[in-house]
């Protein structure tokens, strides 16, 4: 799919349940970094969604946002999923440039809201009151950015191993603005923040920052925000993905 606003190309993956849609339409899960995790998400919903009475998972449309590449990750994610702020230098890898383009999260969010969602909602029966966004690592950071800046975009937010350290204070500033502006708003949103147990002690403080964020948001009972925090035993930054996906589909299926 070509983004008119960004003049960039995306590979959009779509999985439709075999079951007939409810009267209100299908719930929908938007998955970031789809090249790496779309298949895992689809299978989790397909298998567990066969017996909602046993698993708590209902059939849902899965929309994956990826890139035109066979690789699990694409350098464009550093632009799409990060906030403007302090430049971040990455370790030099073979055949890669240390300099990367970053800070395009707001443009990417506009693509999702203004171009992708209208296309999906035109072509498929969607329940707009049951929309979830799922992201891991930089994708988790983007999920938090979306919640803090455009909270009405989704009802359920899943931020796995979020890269809160990226860009210095940028996401913390958005959190403060969110808390100040959203108090006493009459809606309920859900946020799952999850990390792997083995991510503790990472130089970025990823696990600690995620735990602290969940604790701060949990204490603010005037936000209309249900927060769940999970640490998955014996899982690292990448190995956590399958168990995170399994928990996410149940979290998204729970009544809001």
PyMOL commands that set and color helices and strands:
alter all, ss='L'
color gray80, all
select helices_A, chain A and resi 34-55+77-80+105-123+138-149+151-153+170-182+197-199+206-219+241-253
alter helices_A, ss='H'
color red, helices_A
select strands_A, chain A and resi 2-3+8-9+11-15+26-32+60-66+126-136+156-160+189-196+225-232
alter strands_A, ss='S'
color yellow, strands_A
deselect
rebuild
show_as cartoon
